[in-house]
């Protein structure tokens, strides 16, 4: 499909720079086949039904942005895919000046060597430590990897908590599963009281997920792989919900992508562990989910293509026009929408 079909204009003042406080006070736009409805996230229990199941991503964002030196030259890197305990694929600036064998020093006793250089501004680095020692060094010397549309990508101390969800447990993401940022303990209690269940999966979100598509046709775009785990317990909870007539509500496109990667053609969800590079565009037949809670996404992004595949391109264009005109806040720290699938 032509990528320009997924373009739209967004006034800069619609881009959220901080999350709503409290988090469940963010606005929620319900998008059904017949109507748009303006709500807040705290209304979610009334928009779902007893027996429904919310599926959350419990990945935890690591401080994945580092500044180092290659000789006298300054190098900025953002980790985006773990290849081994001490080896990561990273986005680097300037990537063109890095070559295999180069060393980047982040501190006098923390460094990484360049293993290979990729075609799209990424390189593979092997750090001088791995596993928990590398994670500890990132927490000491790294910064939260805010996207560039939030304060130029410059994180502060508040973002250490703001850019984590209530469910963050498994360290490894370099971008937050942003739809889940809206949930609070009080909202979870209200959902439970209404008989709405929850389940967890893990998809370590990579920075490539949010990049605009730079090709003219979706067929020419290369998705970055992300690592995910869906347990047998979560798979059974999803399948049992379906058998009892409940609906599966993916909280975020990250949860949706892993669910669809783990689903058989008949909708049965299997345990999953490994990499996925699933790229969903209009025409895709959804197998695993019935509703999607998601934030408002960038133009020409794979995520806007995904929501258009689920709810219909014209309907999402209308929903975004309404959201812009009504003052909804966009992107990672912004408001969200609850989508029902297009009919037919």
DAFENQUI-V909307 format. One line per field, one symbol per residue. phi: phi as a letter, one per 40 degrees, with the letter a starting at -180 (. if undefined). A space follows every 50 residues. Layout:
phi: ???
//
This chain:
phi: .ccccbcacbcdccccbaccbccccdcbbcbbcbabbcabcccddccbbd gcbcbbcccbccccbbbbbbgcccbbbbcaacbadbbbcbcbbcccccbd hcbbbcadbaaabccabccbgbbbbbccaagcccccccccbcbccccccb fggccbcccdbccbcdbcbccicbaccccccccbdcccccccccgccaab bbbcccccdcccccccbccccbcccbcbbbccccdcccccccccgcbcbc cgcccdccdcccccccgccbdaaicbbcbbbdhcccbbbbabbaccbccg ccccccccccbhccccccccccccccgccbgdcccabbbbcccg
//
